[in-house]
Amino acid sequence: MGLYKTDDGGQAFISAADAQRRNLVLAYFPTATEAEQAGTAASTRKGRISALPGKLRSEVPTGQISWIVGNKHVGEDDSELAGDIAERAKRAGATNADLIAQMVAYALACHRANQALVIHFQL
């Protein structure tokens, strides 16, 4: 069972076979804490949730995404950043929803790192 984004915009634990049949995309998160919180919220068993780090696909342009996010304001809303990265990916020819989801999650991880630096250095 994995945590997938559902058709209604939510998240639910679904078997891989059912998710593939329904053409759903895995839910990716920028931090382990955010993954665990989403997993706990989606759990129907009230049990422990394991958040495992995922391996980025080789097609994710990490350098470009880091540069784009680094040039944005740390106060930018997550949904605006996610929308911008998804739109850039589509304009560049990305059609695979899972790849786009990984790009967005990576961008949000970079955004979290930048926000943490601002807090740490009290900028």
C-alpha positions, 0 to 999 in steps of 0.5 A, spaced: 500 500 500 502 506 498 499 513 499 496 516 492 493 522 490 486 521 489 481 524 483 478 528 488 485 532 490 485 528 496 490 522 499 488 515 500 492 509 501 491 504 495 494 498 493 499 499 487 494 495 482 488 499 484 492 505 483 495 503 476 488 501 474 485 508 476 492 511 473 493 515 480 500 518 482 504 517 488 504 522 493 511 525 494 513 530 499 518 535 500 520 533 507 519 526 511 515 530 517 510 532 512 509 525 509 508 522 516 503 528 517 499 526 511 500 519 512 497 519 519 491 524 516 490 519 511 490 512 515 484 509 517 487 504 521 490 509 526 497 505 526 504 508 525 506 510 518 512 509 515 515 515 510 521 512 506 525 517 502 524 516 494 529 516 489 528 521 484 528 519 477 534 521 473 529 525 468 528 530 474 533 536 472 535 538 480 540 543 478 535 547 474 529 546 479 534 548 485 536 555 481 529 557 479 527 556 486 533 559 489 531 565 485 524 566 488 522 569 494 522 564 500 515 567 502 512 565 496 506 560 497 507 553 496 501 552 491 504 558 487 511 555 486 508 548 485 504 551 479 509 554 476 514 548 476 508 544 474 507 549 468 514 549 466 515 542 466 509 541 461 512 547 457 518 543 457 515 537 454 514 533 460 507 529 460 508 523 465 504 525 471 509 521 476 515 525 473 511 532 474 510 530 481 517 528 483 519 535 480 514 539 484 516 535 490 523 536 489 522 544 488 518 544 495 524 541 498 529 546 495 524 551 498 524 548 505 531 548 505 531 556 503 526 557 508 530 554 513 536 558 511 533 564 512 530 562 519 537 560 521 541 566 519 535 571 521 535 574 514 
